[in-house]
Amino acid sequence: MSFIKSAMLQGKDVSHSRLLTVVVFSLFFSWLLAFPFEGQILYAVMDYHGVSAQSFIFEAMAAHFAGLIVCGFLVRNMRVAKRLILFSIAFCTAATGVFFFPPSFLWTTALILSSFFVGGCVAAWGFYFKSCTHKNERIKTIADGLIFSNLLMIALNMTAMHVSPQVGLGFSILMLALAFFFAFWLPKEEVPKEAEKQSVKSSDTVSSGRFVALMFLCFFIVVITINSGLMYHVVNPAFAHMELLTSFYWAVPYIAALLVMRNLPRKISRSYSLYVAIAMIGISFILFILLKRSWADYLLVNTLMLGACGVYDLFWWSILGDMLELDKNPAKIIGIGLSANVLGVLLGGLIANAINVSGGQIQNHNHIFLALGVVCVTLIMLPPLHNRLKVLLKNHAFLTTFVEMPEKEQTQIIRKFELNEPLTTRENEVMNLLIKGKSYKAIASELYISENTVGTHARNVYAKAGVSNRAELMNLLMNLPNFSPKPE
């Protein structure tokens, strides 16, 4: 529990603050996955009272979508973000308690409002995602959050399905209570770190490129997650008779895929995994038609499908994490990106529900044809999406490439680097450490100077190189053949 004490000191240490944000995310996200967002606890409670969950599910998802959009634009700073997170968790705790009572109009009201506010909670968490994690570590932060939230979700689901819905409901309230406790110690102000010292670009060209790239990414997320909606309403019900197996294994391949992708060496390109994941989705739906409904068939279909979902969720979450550097309001970026995910699942569910009217074997074929069509569209969209994102976020990739080079190659590149005017001895030392990925704090410690002095030397280096930040400096380094300094 020592990390808690450190985080309580207003989260001044980035590593402890990062861990605290992962804990808060995992706890309230596990409630979201297990209850309002197609959650097994909600289904179990509805079944217990003999109430159809269908309309409740779609209403909750629509409210969640609205909460992500609205709150993402309204939350403008970390202080407001923390207040919204605390209020949302407290409200969701009270709203969940309503389901201990017999069905009434309060159920609908509580579910819709809690879904709306948890959407705001997720969007507001974007401030902590940005501030409490260094840019190069965000893929690990979100992977950790998704892994632990899904592990907790499995525990919640199994409790509701194999113990009782009421116990599962109480367990989910415990998750929210713990989330509130830890959220209370989240920092109120942004955690100081070197990345925050770099200015956010705001030129018309960059803003336009960022908006187009974000909209393209969102459209891609909507398309790919339509298959998730089909999975919830077609694949999962087909194996509902295997309650014990489905209650714990459903999210296991998802978690396994996240673990693999999280720990993949940075020098290994993750882009190929996206095409593998698309193939896995297509094959899983084809096998769903061809195979029967045995436990072995379930393991095969679910492993392929949920493993692919893990790859894609981490992909677009990590892209949103990189995009946080391009906007002053991280809640807006996270809100828009996650709303695309919710919209895709909602559309997939509505489409599946409409197709289900016909019934019979043709029903399954219609679902599969639609799912395969989505796979084809996704495959067509990937190359242009990759190219557009690469243009917008290329500096991050360049920095990664240079940092992972052997030191001998780094030195050779640095020696070829020419500036508009000579650097002083200290500026040269600072530049060498900057382009090797060192933080201001690490540079200050190594050179026995203050962080403010490091910042001054860094600004001088950028000015002499004709750039405005480290990312642009790296861009020049990795494109030396095309680089010609500005005349004095």
C-alpha positions in Angstrom: 0.0 0.0 0.0 3.0 2.3 -0.1 2.1 3.6 -3.5 -1.2 4.9 -2.0 0.7 7.1 0.5 2.9 8.5 -2.3 -0.1 9.2 -4.5 -1.8 11.0 -1.7 0.9 13.6 -1.8 -1.0 15.3 -4.7 0.4 12.8 -7.2 3.7 14.7 -7.6 5.5 11.5 -8.6 4.5 10.5 -12.1 5.0 6.8 -11.6 2.8 6.7 -8.5 0.2 8.9 -10.1 0.2 6.6 -13.2 -0.5 3.6 -10.9 -3.3 5.4 -9.1 -5.0 6.4 -12.4 -4.8 2.7 -13.6 -6.4 1.6 -10.3 -9.3 4.1 -10.6 -9.9 3.3 -14.3 -9.9 -0.5 -13.6 -12.4 -0.2 -10.8 -15.0 2.0 -12.4 -14.5 0.4 -15.8 -15.1 -3.1 -14.4 -18.5 -1.8 -13.1 -19.2 -0.4 -16.6 -18.4 -3.6 -18.4 -20.3 -5.8 -15.9 -23.4 -3.7 -15.5 -24.7 -1.1 -17.9 -22.6 -1.9 -21.0 -24.1 -5.2 -22.1 -23.1 -6.5 -18.6 -23.9 -9.9 -17.2 -25.0 -8.5 -13.9 -27.7 -6.4 -15.5 -28.8 -9.5 -17.5 -28.8 -11.6 -14.4 -30.9 -9.1 -12.4 -33.4 -8.7 -15.3 -33.7 -12.5 -15.6 -34.3 -12.8 -11.9 -37.2 -10.4 -12.1 -38.5 -11.8 -15.4 -37.8 -8.5 -17.2 -36.5 -8.2 -20.8 -33.1 -6.5 -20.8 -33.1 -5.6 -24.5 -34.6 -2.1 -24.3 -32.6 -1.3 -21.2 -29.3 -2.2 -22.9 -29.9 0.0 -25.9 -31.0 2.9 -23.7 -28.0 2.6 -21.5 -25.6 2.5 -24.4 -27.2 5.6 -26.0 -26.9 7.5 -22.7 -23.3 6.4 -22.4 -22.6 7.7 -25.9 -24.2 11.1 -25.0 -22.2 11.3 -21.8 -18.9 10.8 -23.6 -19.7 13.5 -26.1 -21.2 16.1 -23.9 -18.9 15.8 -20.9 -15.9 15.5 -23.2 -16.5 19.0 -24.4 -17.6 20.6 -21.1 -14.7 19.4 -18.9 -11.9 21.9 -19.5 -9.3 21.3 -16.7 -8.2 18.7 -14.3 -9.9 20.3 -11.3 -13.3 20.0 -13.0 -12.4 16.5 -14.2 -11.7 15.3 -10.7 -15.0 16.7 -9.4 -16.9 15.0 -12.3 -15.2 11.7 -11.7 -16.1 11.8 -7.9 -19.7 12.9 -8.6 -20.2 10.3 -11.3 -18.9 7.4 -9.3 -21.0 8.4 -6.3 -24.1 8.8 -8.4 -23.5 5.4 -10.1 -23.1 3.8 -6.7 -26.5 5.1 -5.6 -28.1 4.3 -9.0 -26.9 0.7 -8.8 -28.5 0.3 -5.4 -31.9 1.0 -7.0 -31.7 -2.5 -8.6 -32.0 -4.2 -5.3 -35.7 -3.2 -5.3 -38.5 -4.6 -7.5 -38.7 -3.2 -11.1 -40.1 0.3 -11.5 -39.7 3.4 -13.5 -36.7 4.1 -11.2 -34.8 1.4 -12.9 -34.9 3.1 -16.3 -34.1 6.5 -14.8 -31.2 5.2 -12.7 -29.7 3.2 -15.6 -29.9 6.0 -18.1 -28.5 8.7 -15.8 -25.7 6.5 -14.4 -24.7 5.5 -18.0 -24.6 9.1 -18.9 -22.4 10.1 -16.0 -20.0 7.2 -16.3 -19.5 8.3 -19.9 -18.5 11.7 -18.4 -16.3 9.9 -15.9 -14.4 8.1 -18.7 -13.9 11.3 -20.7 -12.7 13.2 -17.7 -10.2 10.4 -17.0 -8.5 11.5 -20.2 -6.9 14.4 -18.2 -5.2 11.8 -15.9 -4.3 9.6 -18.9 -2.4 12.5 -20.3 -0.9 14.1 -17.3 0.0 11.1 -15.2 1.7 9.0 -17.9 4.6 9.9 -20.1 3.7 9.7 -23.8 5.8 6.6 -24.5 4.2 4.8 -21.6 0.5 5.4 -22.5 0.1 2.1 -24.4 1.1 0.3 -21.2 -1.2 2.4 -19.0 -4.3 1.7 -21.1 -3.3 -2.0 -21.5 -3.0 -2.3 -17.7 -6.3 -0.6 -17.2 -8.1 -2.8 -19.7 -6.5 -6.0 -18.4 -7.3 -5.4 -14.7 -10.8 -4.1 -15.5 -11.6 -7.2 -17.5 -10.2 -9.5 -14.7 -12.5 -7.7 -12.2 -15.4 -8.0 -14.7 -14.9 -11.8 -14.9 -15.1 -12.0 -11.1 -18.2 -9.8 -11.1 -19.9 -11.8 -13.9 -19.1 -15.2 -12.2 -20.5 -13.9 -8.9 -23.8 -12.8 -10.5 -24.2 -15.9 -12.6 -23.1 -18.6 -10.1 -23.8 -17.1 -6.7 -26.7 -14.7 -7.1 -27.6 -11.5 -9.0 -27.9 -9.6 -5.7 -24.4 -10.6 -4.5 -23.0 -9.6 -7.9 -24.8 -6.3 -7.7 -23.3 -5.8 -4.2 -19.9 -6.7 -5.5 -20.1 -4.2 -8.3 -21.1 -1.5 -5.8 -17.9 -2.4 -3.8 -15.9 -1.7 -7.0 -17.4 1.7 -7.3 -16.8 2.4 -3.6 -13.1 1.5 -4.0 -12.9 3.6 -7.2 -14.3 6.6 -5.2 -11.8 6.1 -2.4 -8.8 6.0 -4.8 -10.2 8.8 -7.0 -10.4 11.0 -4.0 -6.5 11.0 -3.9 -6.1 11.8 -7.6 -4.1 15.1 -8.1 -6.1 18.3 -8.7 -3.5 19.8 -10.9 -1.5 18.5 -13.8 1.5 16.4 -12.7 4.7 18.3 -13.8 6.7 16.3 -16.4 9.0 17.2 -19.3 6.3 16.5 -22.0 4.1 19.2 -20.6 6.8 21.8 -21.3 6.4 21.3 -25.0 3.9 23.5 -26.7 0.8 22.1 -28.3 0.8 23.0 -32.0 -2.2 25.1 -33.0 -1.6 26.1 -36.6 -4.5 25.8 -39.0 -2.7 23.1 -41.0 -2.1 20.9 -37.9 -5.5 21.5 -36.5 -7.2 20.6 -39.8 -5.0 17.5 -40.1 -5.7 16.5 -36.5 -9.5 16.8 -37.0 -9.5 14.9 -40.2 -7.3 12.1 -38.7 -9.5 11.9 -35.6 -12.7 11.7 -37.7 -11.2 9.0 -39.9 -10.1 7.1 -36.8 -13.5 7.4 -35.3 -15.2 6.1 -38.5 -12.8 3.2 -38.5 -13.7 2.4 -34.8 -17.4 2.6 -35.6 -17.0 0.1 -38.5 -14.8 -2.4 -36.7 -16.9 -2.4 -33.5 -20.1 -3.2 -35.4 -18.8 -6.7 -35.2 -18.6 -6.4 -31.4 -22.3 -5.6 -31.4 -23.0 -8.6 -33.6 -20.9 -10.7 -31.3 -22.9 -9.7 -28.2 -26.3 -10.4 -29.9 -25.4 -13.4 -32.1 -22.4 -15.3 -31.0 -22.7 -15.0 -27.2 -26.4 -16.2 -27.1 -25.6 -19.2 -29.3 -23.3 -20.5 -26.5 -25.4 -19.4 -23.6 -26.1 -23.0 -22.6 -22.4 -23.2 -21.5 -22.9 -20.8 -18.6 -19.9 -21.9 -16.5 -17.4 -21.8 -19.4 -18.6 -18.6 -20.9 -18.7 -16.8 -17.5 -15.0 -17.0 -17.0 -13.4 -17.7 -20.5 -15.2 -15.0 -22.5 -12.6 -12.3 -21.8 -9.6 -14.5 -21.4 -8.4 -14.3 -25.0 -8.9 -10.5 -24.9 -6.7 -10.2 -21.8 -4.1 -12.5 -23.3 -3.9 -10.4 -26.5 -3.5 -7.2 -24.4 -0.6 -8.8 -22.5 1.1 -9.9 -25.7 0.8 -6.5 -27.4 1.7 -4.6 -24.2 5.0 -6.4 -23.8 5.9 -6.5 -27.5 9.3 -4.9 -28.0 9.0 -1.5 -29.5 11.4 -2.3 -32.3 8.8 -4.9 -33.6 6.1 -3.2 -35.7 2.6 -3.7 -34.4 1.0 -2.7 -37.7 1.1 -6.3 -39.0 -0.9 -7.5 -36.0 -3.8 -5.4 -37.3 -4.1 -7.4 -40.5 -3.8 -10.7 -38.5 -6.6 -9.5 -36.2 -8.8 -8.7 -39.2 -8.2 -12.3 -40.5 -9.0 -13.7 -37.0 -12.4 -11.9 -36.9 -13.3 -13.1 -40.4 -12.3 -16.7 -39.6 -14.2 -16.7 -36.3 -17.5 -15.7 -38.0 -17.0 -18.3 -40.7 -16.3 -21.0 -38.1 -19.4 -19.9 -36.2 -21.4 -21.0 -39.3 -19.5 -24.2 -40.0 -19.0 -25.5 -36.5 -21.5 -26.8 -34.0 -22.1 -25.5 -30.5 -19.8 -27.6 -28.4 -17.4 -26.4 -25.8 -14.4 -26.9 -28.2 -16.2 -24.8 -30.9 -16.8 -22.1 -28.4 -13.2 -22.0 -27.3 -12.0 -21.7 -31.0 -14.5 -19.1 -32.1 -14.2 -17.0 -28.9 -10.4 -17.1 -28.8 -10.1 -15.8 -32.4 -12.8 -13.1 -32.0 -11.9 -11.8 -28.5 -8.1 -12.0 -29.2 -8.7 -9.8 -32.3 -10.8 -7.4 -30.2 -7.9 -7.0 -27.8 -5.5 -6.1 -30.5 -7.8 -3.5 -32.0 -8.9 -2.0 -28.7 -5.3 -1.4 -27.7 -4.6 0.0 -31.2 -7.1 2.7 -31.2 -6.7 3.5 -27.5 -3.0 4.0 -28.0 -3.6 6.2 -31.0 -6.0 8.4 -28.9 -3.2 8.5 -26.2 -0.8 9.9 -28.8 -3.4 12.4 -30.0 -3.7 13.8 -26.5 -0.4 15.8 -27.2 -2.2 17.6 -30.1 -5.0 19.1 -28.1 -5.3 21.0 -24.8 -8.5 19.2 -23.9 -7.8 15.4 -23.5 -11.4 14.8 -22.3 -12.6 15.9 -25.7 -10.3 13.5 -27.5 -11.1 10.5 -25.3 -14.8 11.4 -25.3 -15.0 11.5 -29.1 -12.9 8.4 -29.6 -14.8 6.3 -27.0 -18.2 7.5 -28.3 -17.2 6.0 -31.7 -16.7 2.6 -30.0 -20.0 2.8 -28.2 -21.8 3.9 -31.4 -20.3 0.9 -33.3 -21.4 -1.6 -30.7 -24.9 0.0 -30.5 -25.3 -0.1 -34.3 -24.2 -3.7 -34.4 -26.7 -4.6 -31.7 -29.5 -2.8 -33.4 -28.7 -4.4 -36.7 -28.5 -7.9 -35.1 -31.8 -7.2 -33.4 -33.5 -6.3 -36.6 -32.2 -9.4 -38.4 -33.3 -11.6 -35.6 -36.9 -11.0 -36.6 -36.6 -13.6 -39.4 -35.2 -16.4 -37.1 -33.8 -19.7 -38.1 -30.5 -20.6 -39.9 -30.9 -17.8 -42.5 -30.7 -15.4 -39.6 -27.2 -16.6 -38.7 -26.1 -16.4 -42.4 -27.3 -12.8 -42.6 -25.3 -11.9 -39.6 -22.2 -13.6 -40.9 -22.5 -11.9 -44.3 -22.7 -8.6 -42.6 -19.8 -9.3 -40.3 -17.6 -10.4 -43.3 -18.6 -7.2 -45.1 -17.5 -5.2 -42.2 -14.2 -7.1 -42.2 -13.7 -6.2 -45.9 -14.4 -2.5 -45.3 -12.0 -2.5 -42.4 -9.3 -4.1 -44.6 -9.8 -1.4 -47.2 -9.7 1.4 -44.6 -6.5 0.3 -42.8 -3.9 1.5 -45.3 -5.2 5.1 -45.8 -5.8 5.3 -42.0 -2.3 4.2 -41.3 -0.8 6.7 -43.7 -2.9 9.6 -42.3 -2.0 8.8 -38.7 1.6 8.3 -39.6 1.8 11.8 -41.1 0.2 13.3 -38.0 2.0 11.3 -35.4 5.3 10.6 -37.3 7.4 12.4 -34.8 6.7 9.9 -32.1 7.7 7.1 -34.4 10.9 8.9 -35.3 11.8 9.4 -31.6 11.2 5.7 -31.0 13.3 4.7 -33.9 16.3 6.8 -32.9 16.2 5.8 -29.2 16.3 2.1 -30.1 19.3 2.5 -32.4 22.7 1.2 -31.1 24.7 4.1 -29.5 27.3 3.9 -32.2 24.7 4.7 -34.9 23.2 7.4 -32.7 26.6 9.1 -32.5 27.2 8.9 -36.3 23.8 10.6 -37.0 24.5 13.3 -34.4 27.9 14.1 -36.0 26.2 14.6 -39.4 23.7 17.1 -37.8 24.3 20.7 -38.8 22.7 23.8 -37.2 22.1 27.4 -38.2 24.8 28.5 -35.7 27.3 26.6 -33.4 26.1 25.3 -30.0 27.9 26.0 -26.8 29.5 23.1 -25.0 26.6 22.9 -22.5 24.0 23.2 -25.3 25.7 20.4 -27.2 25.6 18.2 -24.1 21.9 18.9 -23.6 21.1 18.2 -27.2 22.9 14.8 -27.1 20.8 13.8 -24.1 17.6 15.2 -25.5 17.7 13.2 -28.7 18.5 10.1 -26.8 15.1 10.3 -25.2 16.2 11.6 -21.7 13.7 13.7 -19.7 14.5 17.2 -18.5 14.8 15.8 -14.9 17.2 13.0 -16.0 19.3 15.5 -18.0 19.4 17.9 -15.0 20.6 15.0 -12.8 23.2 13.9 -15.2 24.7 17.3 -15.9 24.2 18.6 -12.3 22.1 21.6 -13.3 18.5 22.6 -12.7 15.5 21.6 -14.8 14.9 25.3 -15.6 18.5 25.6 -16.9 17.9 22.4 -19.0 14.8 24.1 -20.5 16.7 27.2 -21.4 19.5 25.2 -23.1 16.9 23.1 -24.9 15.1 26.2 -26.2 18.4 27.6 -27.5 19.1 24.3 -29.3 15.6 24.3 -30.9 16.1 27.9 -32.0 19.5 27.2 -33.6 18.1 24.1 -35.4 15.1 26.1 -36.7 12.5 23.9 -34.8 10.1 24.5 -31.9 10.4 21.3 -29.9 12.1 17.9 -29.5 9.7 16.1 -31.8 10.6 18.4 -34.7 14.3 18.1 -33.8 13.9 14.3 -34.1 12.2 14.7 -37.4 15.2 16.5 -38.8 17.6 13.9 -37.4 15.8 11.1 -39.1 15.6 12.9 -42.5 19.2 14.2 -42.7 19.6 13.7 -46.5 16.7 16.2 -47.1 17.7 18.6 -44.4 19.2 22.0 -45.3 19.6 24.6 -42.6 18.0 28.0 -43.0 20.5 30.7 -44.0 21.7 33.0 -41.2 
